Amino acid sequence: MARVVVDVMPKPEILDPQGQVVARALPRLGFSGVTEVRQGKHFELEVDDSVDDETLAKIAEGLLANPVIEQWTVRRVEA
Amino acid sequence: MARVVVDVMPKPEILDPQGQVVARALPRLGFSGVTEVRQGKHFELEVDDSVDDETLAKIAEGLLANPVIEQWTVRRVEA
């Protein structure tokens, strides 16, 4: 068994309304110094040792991210 | 300037319907060996050097996560 983290983020050229809302709210709430916020998705998968990196890339690209507007990273972490 | 990553996940005792939908879809799509999927949020913040870890914790706990049902982690990463 292994734990795998997939992070999915809007591509840099894609507007991120959710992140912009958070960024604009921060000064109103008394937090200064945060110049940008971008919001994406974070997945944690438990996978058998039979699942190789190529399969993980297919899962990330095909099921977890929308590759037209999102980029993704896969990494294995200590369980 | 520093880049900060905040990951927000449903607490272990909280059901995660979105993650369960992904987990159930995988075998149908030909991917075996993934035993659990949990879905959360991933934030990337650009912050001034004046923003300390205590402030980042307040932002994560108060604005990015719902601490009743979610747990969060903050880490600084290389820009």
Backbone of each chain as nested JSON, in Angstrom:
{
  "chains": [
    {"id": "A", "residues": [
      {"number": 1, "name": "MET", "atoms": {"N": [0.845, -1.202, 0.0], "CA": [0.0, 0.0, 0.0], "C": [0.874, 1.244, 0.0]}},
      {"number": 2, "name": "ALA", "atoms": {"N": [0.404, 2.241, -0.693], "CA": [1.106, 3.517, -0.725], "C": [0.085, 4.631, -0.721]}},
      {"number": 3, "name": "ARG", "atoms": {"N": [0.491, 5.756, -0.198], "CA": [-0.371, 6.938, -0.257], "C": [0.142, 7.853, -1.366]}},
      {"number": 4, "name": "VAL", "atoms": {"N": [-0.799, 8.306, -2.164], "CA": [-0.467, 9.159, -3.303], "C": [-1.26, 10.453, -3.181]}},
      {"number": 5, "name": "VAL", "atoms": {"N": [-0.596, 11.563, -3.415], "CA": [-1.258, 12.865, -3.394], "C": [-1.298, 13.416, -4.817]}},
      {"number": 6, "name": "VAL", "atoms": {"N": [-2.476, 13.817, -5.231], "CA": [-2.642, 14.483, -6.53], "C": [-3.169, 15.89, -6.258]}},
      {"number": 7, "name": "ASP", "atoms": {"N": [-2.43, 16.884, -6.692], "CA": [-2.874, 18.271, -6.582], "C": [-3.272, 18.771, -7.961]}},
      {"number": 8, "name": "VAL", "atoms": {"N": [-4.423, 19.373, -8.031], "CA": [-4.968, 19.867, -9.296], "C": [-5.181, 21.368, -9.149]}},
      {"number": 9, "name": "MET", "atoms": {"N": [-4.594, 22.139, -10.051], "CA": [-4.691, 23.609, -9.971], "C": [-5.133, 24.165, -11.309]}},
      {"number": 10, "name": "PRO", "atoms": {"N": [-5.872, 25.284, -11.28], "CA": [-6.155, 25.964, -12.55], "C": [-4.846, 26.368, -13.215]}},
      {"number": 11, "name": "LYS", "atoms": {"N": [-4.772, 26.226, -14.536], "CA": [-3.562, 26.65, -15.247], "C": [-3.313, 28.136, -15.01]}},
      {"number": 12, "name": "PRO", "atoms": {"N": [-2.05, 28.563, -15.071], "CA": [-1.742, 29.966, -14.753], "C": [-2.523, 30.969, -15.598]}},
      {"number": 13, "name": "GLU", "atoms": {"N": [-2.826, 30.618, -16.84], "CA": [-3.517, 31.569, -17.709], "C": [-5.03, 31.548, -17.512]}},
      {"number": 14, "name": "ILE", "atoms": {"N": [-5.514, 30.678, -16.627], "CA": [-6.953, 30.568, -16.379], "C": [-7.319, 31.408, -15.159]}},
      {"number": 15, "name": "LEU", "atoms": {"N": [-8.363, 32.215, -15.282], "CA": [-8.844, 32.966, -14.133], "C": [-9.294, 32.002, -13.04]}},
      {"number": 16, "name": "ASP", "atoms": {"N": [-9.171, 32.434, -11.792], "CA": [-9.543, 31.587, -10.662], "C": [-10.447, 32.405, -9.738]}},
      {"number": 17, "name": "PRO", "atoms": {"N": [-11.748, 32.452, -10.045], "CA": [-12.646, 33.311, -9.269], "C": [-12.674, 32.98, -7.783]}},
      {"number": 18, "name": "GLN", "atoms": {"N": [-12.618, 31.687, -7.439], "CA": [-12.665, 31.32, -6.021], "C": [-11.455, 31.877, -5.278]}},
      {"number": 19, "name": "GLY", "atoms": {"N": [-10.285, 31.717, -5.893], "CA": [-9.086, 32.241, -5.257], "C": [-9.13, 33.754, -5.131]}},
      {"number": 20, "name": "GLN", "atoms": {"N": [-9.666, 34.413, -6.164], "CA": [-9.742, 35.882, -6.128], "C": [-10.667, 36.369, -5.014]}},
      {"number": 21, "name": "VAL", "atoms": {"N": [-11.733, 35.635, -4.781], "CA": [-12.642, 36.01, -3.696], "C": [-11.915, 35.935, -2.354]}},
      {"number": 22, "name": "VAL", "atoms": {"N": [-11.168, 34.867, -2.163], "CA": [-10.414, 34.736, -0.915], "C": [-9.39, 35.864, -0.796]}},
      {"number": 23, "name": "ALA", "atoms": {"N": [-8.673, 36.134, -1.887], "CA": [-7.638, 37.175, -1.844], "C": [-8.231, 38.534, -1.508]}},
      {"number": 24, "name": "ARG", "atoms": {"N": [-9.405, 38.817, -2.049], "CA": [-10.026, 40.117, -1.769], "C": [-10.591, 40.19, -0.355]}},
      {"number": 25, "name": "ALA", "atoms": {"N": [-10.985, 39.049, 0.202], "CA": [-11.564, 39.049, 1.548], "C": [-10.506, 39.28, 2.62]}},
      {"number": 26, "name": "LEU", "atoms": {"N": [-9.278, 38.86, 2.369], "CA": [-8.254, 38.894, 3.422], "C": [-8.007, 40.29, 3.995]}},
      {"number": 27, "name": "PRO", "atoms": {"N": [-7.796, 41.327, 3.165], "CA": [-7.568, 42.657, 3.763], "C": [-8.757, 43.126, 4.6]}},
      {"number": 28, "name": "ARG", "atoms": {"N": [-9.967, 42.863, 4.13], "CA": [-11.153, 43.258, 4.895], "C": [-11.178, 42.605, 6.268]}},
      {"number": 29, "name": "LEU", "atoms": {"N": [-10.606, 41.396, 6.35], "CA": [-10.617, 40.656, 7.62], "C": [-9.377, 40.946, 8.459]}},
      {"number": 30, "name": "GLY", "atoms": {"N": [-8.571, 41.898, 8.002], "CA": [-7.432, 42.301, 8.82], "C": [-6.124, 41.612, 8.494]}},
      {"number": 31, "name": "PHE", "atoms": {"N": [-6.101, 40.841, 7.403], "CA": [-4.864, 40.153, 7.037], "C": [-4.241, 40.852, 5.836]}},
      {"number": 32, "name": "SER", "atoms": {"N": [-3.103, 41.484, 6.036], "CA": [-2.433, 42.129, 4.914], "C": [-1.217, 41.293, 4.514]}},
      {"number": 33, "name": "GLY", "atoms": {"N": [-0.718, 41.539, 3.322], "CA": [0.515, 40.892, 2.891], "C": [0.341, 39.657, 2.04]}},
      {"number": 34, "name": "VAL", "atoms": {"N": [-0.91, 39.255, 1.788], "CA": [-1.14, 38.124, 0.897], "C": [-1.491, 38.695, -0.471]}},
      {"number": 35, "name": "THR", "atoms": {"N": [-0.596, 38.476, -1.437], "CA": [-0.762, 39.151, -2.721], "C": [-1.515, 38.311, -3.745]}},
      {"number": 36, "name": "GLU", "atoms": {"N": [-1.562, 37.001, -3.553], "CA": [-2.295, 36.171, -4.511], "C": [-2.764, 34.895, -3.819]}},
      {"number": 37, "name": "VAL", "atoms": {"N": [-3.953, 34.461, -4.205], "CA": [-4.479, 33.176, -3.727], "C": [-5.017, 32.439, -4.936]}},
      {"number": 38, "name": "ARG", "atoms": {"N": [-4.604, 31.206, -5.092], "CA": [-5.22, 30.356, -6.114], "C": [-5.712, 29.082, -5.449]}},
      {"number": 39, "name": "GLN", "atoms": {"N": [-6.903, 28.637, -5.884], "CA": [-7.532, 27.484, -5.245], "C": [-7.648, 26.331, -6.219]}},
      {"number": 40, "name": "GLY", "atoms": {"N": [-7.283, 25.161, -5.75], "CA": [-7.43, 23.954, -6.541], "C": [-7.933, 22.819, -5.695]}},
      {"number": 41, "name": "LYS", "atoms": {"N": [-7.698, 21.609, -6.167], "CA": [-8.177, 20.411, -5.474], "C": [-6.993, 19.569, -5.014]}},
      {"number": 42, "name": "HIS", "atoms": {"N": [-7.211, 18.867, -3.918], "CA": [-6.179, 18.027, -3.319], "C": [-6.805, 16.649, -3.097]}},
      {"number": 43, "name": "PHE", "atoms": {"N": [-6.217, 15.636, -3.712], "CA": [-6.72, 14.274, -3.562], "C": [-5.686, 13.422, -2.835]}},
      {"number": 44, "name": "GLU", "atoms": {"N": [-6.162, 12.584, -1.934], "CA": [-5.293, 11.591, -1.29], "C": [-5.829, 10.211, -1.634]}},
      {"number": 45, "name": "LEU", "atoms": {"N": [-4.977, 9.407, -2.263], "CA": [-5.366, 8.064, -2.702], "C": [-4.559, 7.028, -1.934]}},
      {"number": 46, "name": "GLU", "atoms": {"N": [-5.234, 5.934, -1.575], "CA": [-4.532, 4.755, -1.067], "C": [-4.486, 3.754, -2.206]}},
      {"number": 47, "name": "VAL", "atoms": {"N": [-3.282, 3.349, -2.607], "CA": [-3.173, 2.471, -3.767], "C": [-2.321, 1.251, -3.441]}},
      {"number": 48, "name": "ASP", "atoms": {"N": [-2.657, 0.141, -4.104], "CA": [-1.845, -1.071, -4.003], "C": [-0.488, -0.835, -4.653]}},
      {"number": 49, "name": "ASP", "atoms": {"N": [0.465, -1.695, -4.285], "CA": [1.797, -1.551, -4.87], "C": [1.791, -1.868, -6.368]}},
      {"number": 50, "name": "SER", "atoms": {"N": [0.705, -2.48, -6.842], "CA": [0.616, -2.809, -8.267], "C": [0.345, -1.58, -9.13]}},
      {"number": 51, "name": "VAL", "atoms": {"N": [-0.038, -0.474, -8.531], "CA": [-0.404, 0.715, -9.314], "C": [0.854, 1.524, -9.62]}},
      {"number": 52, "name": "ASP", "atoms": {"N": [1.211, 1.583, -10.899], "CA": [2.465, 2.243, -11.263], "C": [2.235, 3.722, -11.584]}},
      {"number": 53, "name": "ASP", "atoms": {"N": [3.329, 4.426, -11.808], "CA": [3.233, 5.873, -12.01], "C": [2.458, 6.232, -13.277]}},
      {"number": 54, "name": "GLU", "atoms": {"N": [2.592, 5.376, -14.303], "CA": [1.862, 5.647, -15.544], "C": [0.357, 5.581, -15.311]}},
      {"number": 55, "name": "THR", "atoms": {"N": [-0.064, 4.591, -14.526], "CA": [-1.491, 4.478, -14.204], "C": [-1.962, 5.682, -13.395]}},
      {"number": 56, "name": "LEU", "atoms": {"N": [-1.127, 6.102, -12.45], "CA": [-1.499, 7.269, -11.645], "C": [-1.644, 8.517, -12.52]}},
      {"number": 57, "name": "ALA", "atoms": {"N": [-0.778, 8.655, -13.508], "CA": [-0.875, 9.803, -14.408], "C": [-2.176, 9.745, -15.208]}},
      {"number": 58, "name": "LYS", "atoms": {"N": [-2.557, 8.53, -15.642], "CA": [-3.82, 8.402, -16.381], "C": [-5.01, 8.754, -15.503]}},
      {"number": 59, "name": "ILE", "atoms": {"N": [-4.966, 8.333, -14.247], "CA": [-6.064, 8.643, -13.317], "C": [-6.144, 10.152, -13.091]}},
      {"number": 60, "name": "ALA", "atoms": {"N": [-4.983, 10.775, -12.883], "CA": [-4.976, 12.213, -12.62], "C": [-5.493, 12.982, -13.827]}},
      {"number": 61, "name": "GLU", "atoms": {"N": [-4.981, 12.627, -14.99], "CA": [-5.313, 13.38, -16.201], "C": [-6.732, 13.118, -16.674]}},
      {"number": 62, "name": "GLY", "atoms": {"N": [-7.19, 11.867, -16.486], "CA": [-8.472, 11.502, -17.054], "C": [-9.647, 11.679, -16.12]}},
      {"number": 63, "name": "LEU", "atoms": {"N": [-9.369, 11.622, -14.81], "CA": [-10.498, 11.556, -13.879], "C": [-10.477, 12.68, -12.848]}},
      {"number": 64, "name": "LEU", "atoms": {"N": [-9.301, 13.102, -12.438], "CA": [-9.235, 14.07, -11.34], "C": [-9.1, 15.501, -11.851]}},
      {"number": 65, "name": "ALA", "atoms": {"N": [-8.463, 15.666, -12.983], "CA": [-8.258, 17.006, -13.526], "C": [-8.991, 17.15, -14.855]}},
      {"number": 66, "name": "ASN", "atoms": {"N": [-9.26, 18.369, -15.215], "CA": [-9.72, 18.708, -16.561], "C": [-8.522, 19.323, -17.269]}},
      {"number": 67, "name": "PRO", "atoms": {"N": [-7.828, 18.541, -18.111], "CA": [-6.548, 19.025, -18.653], "C": [-6.675, 20.229, -19.578]}},
      {"number": 68, "name": "VAL", "atoms": {"N": [-7.887, 20.586, -19.966], "CA": [-8.045, 21.794, -20.777], "C": [-7.751, 23.038, -19.942]}},
      {"number": 69, "name": "ILE", "atoms": {"N": [-8.183, 23.011, -18.691], "CA": [-8.054, 24.216, -17.865], "C": [-7.227, 23.997, -16.599]}},
      {"number": 70, "name": "GLU", "atoms": {"N": [-6.841, 22.754, -16.336], "CA": [-6.146, 22.474, -15.073], "C": [-4.838, 21.742, -15.321]}},
      {"number": 71, "name": "GLN", "atoms": {"N": [-3.883, 21.995, -14.433], "CA": [-2.658, 21.209, -14.421], "C": [-2.631, 20.399, -13.132]}},
      {"number": 72, "name": "TRP", "atoms": {"N": [-1.835, 19.322, -13.121], "CA": [-1.858, 18.424, -11.976], "C": [-0.459, 17.924, -11.668]}},
      {"number": 73, "name": "THR", "atoms": {"N": [-0.256, 17.537, -10.427], "CA": [0.982, 16.881, -10.01], "C": [0.606, 15.635, -9.218]}},
      {"number": 74, "name": "VAL", "atoms": {"N": [1.427, 14.621, -9.351], "CA": [1.255, 13.384, -8.584], "C": [2.516, 13.166, -7.777]}},
      {"number": 75, "name": "ARG", "atoms": {"N": [2.361, 12.833, -6.508], "CA": [3.539, 12.436, -5.741], "C": [3.166, 11.365, -4.732]}},
      {"number": 76, "name": "ARG", "atoms": {"N": [4.097, 10.451, -4.517], "CA": [3.912, 9.421, -3.483], "C": [4.443, 9.976, -2.172]}},
      {"number": 77, "name": "VAL", "atoms": {"N": [3.712, 9.746, -1.105], "CA": [4.142, 10.243, 0.197], "C": [4.234, 9.086, 1.178]}},
      {"number": 78, "name": "GLU", "atoms": {"N": [4.936, 9.321, 2.281], "CA": [4.989, 8.329, 3.347], "C": [3.598, 8.17, 3.944]}},
      {"number": 79, "name": "ALA", "atoms": {"N": [3.179, 6.94, 4.148], "CA": [1.824, 6.72, 4.692], "C": [1.795, 7.123, 6.164]}}
    ]},
    {"id": "B", "residues": [
      {"number": 1, "name": "MET", "atoms": {"N": [9.006, 37.759, -0.626], "CA": [7.85, 36.964, -1.091], "C": [8.117, 35.487, -0.838]}},
      {"number": 2, "name": "ALA", "atoms": {"N": [7.066, 34.809, -0.47], "CA": [7.163, 33.371, -0.264], "C": [5.897, 32.728, -0.799]}},
      {"number": 3, "name": "ARG", "atoms": {"N": [6.029, 31.501, -1.204], "CA": [4.853, 30.743, -1.612], "C": [4.464, 29.804, -0.479]}},
      {"number": 4, "name": "VAL", "atoms": {"N": [3.183, 29.805, -0.178], "CA": [2.658, 28.992, 0.915], "C": [1.567, 28.086, 0.36]}},
      {"number": 5, "name": "VAL", "atoms": {"N": [1.603, 26.833, 0.753], "CA": [0.573, 25.877, 0.349], "C": [-0.264, 25.51, 1.568]}},
      {"number": 6, "name": "VAL", "atoms": {"N": [-1.566, 25.611, 1.42], "CA": [-2.495, 25.172, 2.465], "C": [-3.35, 24.047, 1.88]}},
      {"number": 7, "name": "ASP", "atoms": {"N": [-3.278, 22.88, 2.504], "CA": [-4.136, 21.763, 2.101], "C": [-5.221, 21.581, 3.141]}},
      {"number": 8, "name": "VAL", "atoms": {"N": [-6.442, 21.461, 2.666], "CA": [-7.606, 21.313, 3.543], "C": [-8.289, 19.999, 3.196]}},
      {"number": 9, "name": "MET", "atoms": {"N": [-8.453, 19.132, 4.192], "CA": [-9.058, 17.817, 3.952], "C": [-10.194, 17.577, 4.935]}},
      {"number": 10, "name": "PRO", "atoms": {"N": [-11.207, 16.813, 4.511], "CA": [-12.228, 16.421, 5.48], "C": [-11.577, 15.608, 6.604]}},
      {"number": 11, "name": "LYS", "atoms": {"N": [-12.012, 15.827, 7.837], "CA": [-11.468, 15.039, 8.951], "C": [-11.73, 13.557, 8.712]}},
      {"number": 12, "name": "PRO", "atoms": {"N": [-10.86, 12.693, 9.256], "CA": [-11.004, 11.258, 8.98], "C": [-12.389, 10.697, 9.328]}},
      {"number": 13, "name": "GLU", "atoms": {"N": [-13.021, 11.258, 10.357], "CA": [-14.32, 10.711, 10.775], "C": [-15.485, 11.274, 9.962]}},
      {"number": 14, "name": "ILE", "atoms": {"N": [-15.171, 12.179, 9.035], "CA": [-16.215, 12.792, 8.208], "C": [-16.325, 12.05, 6.883]}},
      {"number": 15, "name": "LEU", "atoms": {"N": [-17.539, 11.715, 6.493], "CA": [-17.748, 11.101, 5.186], "C": [-17.307, 12.067, 4.092]}},
      {"number": 16, "name": "ASP", "atoms": {"N": [-16.852, 11.516, 2.986], "CA": [-16.369, 12.339, 1.881], "C": [-17.04, 11.847, 0.599]}},
      {"number": 17, "name": "PRO", "atoms": {"N": [-18.26, 12.318, 0.335], "CA": [-19.009, 11.801, -0.822], "C": [-18.283, 11.994, -2.146]}},
      {"number": 18, "name": "GLN", "atoms": {"N": [-17.612, 13.141, -2.326], "CA": [-16.914, 13.363, -3.598], "C": [-15.823, 12.328, -3.806]}},
      {"number": 19, "name": "GLY", "atoms": {"N": [-15.042, 12.088, -2.754], "CA": [-13.984, 11.093, -2.862], "C": [-14.534, 9.708, -3.133]}},
      {"number": 20, "name": "GLN", "atoms": {"N": [-15.664, 9.387, -2.504], "CA": [-16.258, 8.06, -2.701], "C": [-16.74, 7.874, -4.135]}},
      {"number": 21, "name": "VAL", "atoms": {"N": [-17.255, 8.928, -4.714], "CA": [-17.698, 8.836, -6.111], "C": [-16.51, 8.518, -7.021]}},
      {"number": 22, "name": "VAL", "atoms": {"N": [-15.398, 9.205, -6.788], "CA": [-14.207, 8.931, -7.599], "C": [-13.739, 7.493, -7.372]}},
      {"number": 23, "name": "ALA", "atoms": {"N": [-13.7, 7.071, -6.103], "CA": [-13.213, 5.716, -5.797], "C": [-14.077, 4.653, -6.477]}},
      {"number": 24, "name": "ARG", "atoms": {"N": [-15.383, 4.878, -6.51], "CA": [-16.273, 3.884, -7.133], "C": [-16.184, 3.915, -8.649]}},
      {"number": 25, "name": "ALA", "atoms": {"N": [-15.846, 5.065, -9.206], "CA": [-15.766, 5.164, -10.667], "C": [-14.529, 4.461, -11.22]}},
      {"number": 26, "name": "LEU", "atoms": {"N": [-13.455, 4.411, -10.446], "CA": [-12.181, 3.911, -10.975], "C": [-12.275, 2.486, -11.521]}},
      {"number": 27, "name": "PRO", "atoms": {"N": [-12.831, 1.513, -10.763], "CA": [-12.891, 0.146, -11.323], "C": [-13.705, 0.083, -12.61]}},
      {"number": 28, "name": "ARG", "atoms": {"N": [-14.789, 0.839, -12.669], "CA": [-15.61, 0.86, -13.893], "C": [-14.809, 1.354, -15.09]}},
      {"number": 29, "name": "LEU", "atoms": {"N": [-13.848, 2.232, -14.829], "CA": [-13.061, 2.812, -15.915], "C": [-11.788, 2.016, -16.192]}},
      {"number": 30, "name": "GLY", "atoms": {"N": [-11.652, 0.878, -15.512], "CA": [-10.531, -0.001, -15.809], "C": [-9.326, 0.171, -14.909]}},
      {"number": 31, "name": "PHE", "atoms": {"N": [-9.465, 0.958, -13.854], "CA": [-8.343, 1.159, -12.932], "C": [-8.598, 0.378, -11.651]}},
      {"number": 32, "name": "SER", "atoms": {"N": [-7.807, -0.657, -11.41], "CA": [-7.956, -1.411, -10.168], "C": [-6.816, -1.055, -9.228]}},
      {"number": 33, "name": "GLY", "atoms": {"N": [-6.995, -1.36, -7.959], "CA": [-5.911, -1.203, -6.996], "C": [-5.947, 0.095, -6.21]}},
      {"number": 34, "name": "VAL", "atoms": {"N": [-6.922, 0.941, -6.467], "CA": [-7.06, 2.161, -5.66], "C": [-8.127, 1.889, -4.605]}},
      {"number": 35, "name": "THR", "atoms": {"N": [-7.733, 1.841, -3.34], "CA": [-8.654, 1.392, -2.304], "C": [-9.378, 2.543, -1.614]}},
      {"number": 36, "name": "GLU", "atoms": {"N": [-8.847, 3.738, -1.708], "CA": [-9.546, 4.857, -1.077], "C": [-9.161, 6.152, -1.788]}},
      {"number": 37, "name": "VAL", "atoms": {"N": [-10.13, 7.038, -1.901], "CA": [-9.877, 8.375, -2.438], "C": [-10.55, 9.37, -1.496]}},
      {"number": 38, "name": "ARG", "atoms": {"N": [-9.809, 10.366, -1.087], "CA": [-10.423, 11.463, -0.34], "C": [-10.073, 12.773, -1.039]}},
      {"number": 39, "name": "GLN", "atoms": {"N": [-11.051, 13.661, -1.097], "CA": [-10.883, 14.907, -1.841], "C": [-10.954, 16.104, -0.908]}},
      {"number": 40, "name": "GLY", "atoms": {"N": [-10.011, 16.997, -1.087], "CA": [-10.027, 18.23, -0.32], "C": [-9.649, 19.4, -1.204]}},
      {"number": 41, "name": "LYS", "atoms": {"N": [-9.196, 20.461, -0.57], "CA": [-8.862, 21.679, -1.292], "C": [-7.375, 21.98, -1.148]}},
      {"number": 42, "name": "HIS", "atoms": {"N": [-6.835, 22.617, -2.167], "CA": [-5.419, 22.953, -2.214], "C": [-5.323, 24.437, -2.556]}},
      {"number": 43, "name": "PHE", "atoms": {"N": [-4.708, 25.207, -1.673], "CA": [-4.547, 26.638, -1.895], "C": [-3.067, 26.961, -2.051]}},
      {"number": 44, "name": "GLU", "atoms": {"N": [-2.762, 27.857, -2.988], "CA": [-1.41, 28.383, -3.125], "C": [-1.465, 29.886, -2.92]}},
      {"number": 45, "name": "LEU", "atoms": {"N": [-0.731, 30.37, -1.936], "CA": [-0.735, 31.784, -1.582], "C": [0.64, 32.383, -1.838]}},
      {"number": 46, "name": "GLU", "atoms": {"N": [0.656, 33.598, -2.352], "CA": [1.891, 34.384, -2.412], "C": [1.832, 35.389, -1.272]}},
      {"number": 47, "name": "VAL", "atoms": {"N": [2.81, 35.348, -0.388], "CA": [2.742, 36.215, 0.793], "C": [4.038, 36.998, 0.95]}},
      {"number": 48, "name": "ASP", "atoms": {"N": [3.896, 38.195, 1.506], "CA": [5.064, 39.0, 1.854], "C": [5.83, 38.328, 2.994]}},
      {"number": 49, "name": "ASP", "atoms": {"N": [7.086, 38.723, 3.132], "CA": [7.887, 38.151, 4.208], "C": [7.375, 38.572, 5.584]}},
      {"number": 50, "name": "SER", "atoms": {"N": [6.513, 39.6, 5.616], "CA": [5.964, 40.054, 6.894], "C": [4.917, 39.095, 7.458]}},
      {"number": 51, "name": "VAL", "atoms": {"N": [4.438, 38.169, 6.668], "CA": [3.365, 37.273, 7.112], "C": [3.991, 36.086, 7.851]}},
      {"number": 52, "name": "ASP", "atoms": {"N": [3.728, 36.008, 9.151], "CA": [4.354, 34.946, 9.946], "C": [3.463, 33.701, 10.004]}},
      {"number": 53, "name": "ASP", "atoms": {"N": [4.026, 32.644, 10.618], "CA": [3.309, 31.373, 10.64], "C": [2.012, 31.455, 11.439]}},
      {"number": 54, "name": "GLU", "atoms": {"N": [2.006, 32.278, 12.48], "CA": [0.782, 32.414, 13.28], "C": [-0.335, 33.021, 12.437]}},
      {"number": 55, "name": "THR", "atoms": {"N": [0.012, 34.015, 11.641], "CA": [-0.985, 34.628, 10.757], "C": [-1.48, 33.619, 9.726]}},
      {"number": 56, "name": "LEU", "atoms": {"N": [-0.558, 32.843, 9.169], "CA": [-0.966, 31.836, 8.186], "C": [-1.922, 30.827, 8.81]}},
      {"number": 57, "name": "ALA", "atoms": {"N": [-1.669, 30.445, 10.066], "CA": [-2.565, 29.504, 10.745], "C": [-3.949, 30.118, 10.92]}},
      {"number": 58, "name": "LYS", "atoms": {"N": [-3.989, 31.399, 11.254], "CA": [-5.294, 32.059, 11.409], "C": [-6.047, 32.106, 10.083]}},
      {"number": 59, "name": "ILE", "atoms": {"N": [-5.327, 32.384, 9.002], "CA": [-5.964, 32.425, 7.679], "C": [-6.502, 31.043, 7.31]}},
      {"number": 60, "name": "ALA", "atoms": {"N": [-5.696, 30.01, 7.543], "CA": [-6.12, 28.651, 7.196], "C": [-7.333, 28.246, 8.012]}},
      {"number": 61, "name": "GLU", "atoms": {"N": [-7.254, 28.473, 9.303], "CA": [-8.316, 28.004, 10.205], "C": [-9.589, 28.843, 10.048]}},
      {"number": 62, "name": "GLY", "atoms": {"N": [-9.424, 30.136, 9.811], "CA": [-10.585, 31.004, 9.812], "C": [-11.227, 31.211, 8.466]}},
      {"number": 63, "name": "LEU", "atoms": {"N": [-10.449, 31.054, 7.402], "CA": [-10.968, 31.459, 6.094], "C": [-10.952, 30.329, 5.075]}},
      {"number": 64, "name": "LEU", "atoms": {"N": [-9.95, 29.47, 5.142], "CA": [-9.807, 28.451, 4.1], "C": [-10.449, 27.127, 4.493]}},
      {"number": 65, "name": "ALA", "atoms": {"N": [-10.443, 26.826, 5.775], "CA": [-11.013, 25.561, 6.252], "C": [-12.226, 25.823, 7.131]}},
      {"number": 66, "name": "ASN", "atoms": {"N": [-13.076, 24.816, 7.229], "CA": [-14.131, 24.8, 8.229], "C": [-13.663, 23.849, 9.324]}},
      {"number": 67, "name": "PRO", "atoms": {"N": [-13.144, 24.384, 10.445], "CA": [-12.494, 23.505, 11.424], "C": [-13.441, 22.528, 12.115]}},
      {"number": 68, "name": "VAL", "atoms": {"N": [-14.738, 22.687, 11.917], "CA": [-15.665, 21.699, 12.485], "C": [-15.533, 20.367, 11.746]}},
      {"number": 69, "name": "ILE", "atoms": {"N": [-15.344, 20.435, 10.439], "CA": [-15.348, 19.199, 9.651], "C": [-14.059, 18.988, 8.87]}},
      {"number": 70, "name": "GLU", "atoms": {"N": [-13.156, 19.966, 8.896], "CA": [-11.958, 19.857, 8.064], "C": [-10.691, 20.058, 8.898]}},
      {"number": 71, "name": "GLN", "atoms": {"N": [-9.63, 19.407, 8.461], "CA": [-8.311, 19.667, 9.018], "C": [-7.451, 20.294, 7.935]}},
      {"number": 72, "name": "TRP", "atoms": {"N": [-6.396, 20.974, 8.348], "CA": [-5.594, 21.715, 7.376], "C": [-4.112, 21.609, 7.73]}},
      {"number": 73, "name": "THR", "atoms": {"N": [-3.296, 21.798, 6.72], "CA": [-1.853, 21.895, 6.924], "C": [-1.358, 23.114, 6.153]}},
      {"number": 74, "name": "VAL", "atoms": {"N": [-0.342, 23.752, 6.705], "CA": [0.298, 24.895, 6.054], "C": [1.761, 24.555, 5.864]}},
      {"number": 75, "name": "ARG", "atoms": {"N": [2.286, 24.81, 4.686], "CA": [3.736, 24.656, 4.513], "C": [4.248, 25.706, 3.531]}},
      {"number": 76, "name": "ARG", "atoms": {"N": [5.446, 26.185, 3.813], "CA": [6.106, 27.109, 2.893], "C": [6.892, 26.289, 1.872]}},
      {"number": 77, "name": "VAL", "atoms": {"N": [6.826, 26.691, 0.621], "CA": [7.539, 25.96, -0.421], "C": [8.455, 26.913, -1.156]}},
      {"number": 78, "name": "GLU", "atoms": {"N": [9.399, 26.346, -1.873], "CA": [10.275, 27.158, -2.72], "C": [9.451, 27.775, -3.837]}},
      {"number": 79, "name": "ALA", "atoms": {"N": [9.646, 29.033, -4.091], "CA": [8.849, 29.71, -5.137], "C": [9.293, 29.253, -6.515]}}
    ]}
  ]
}
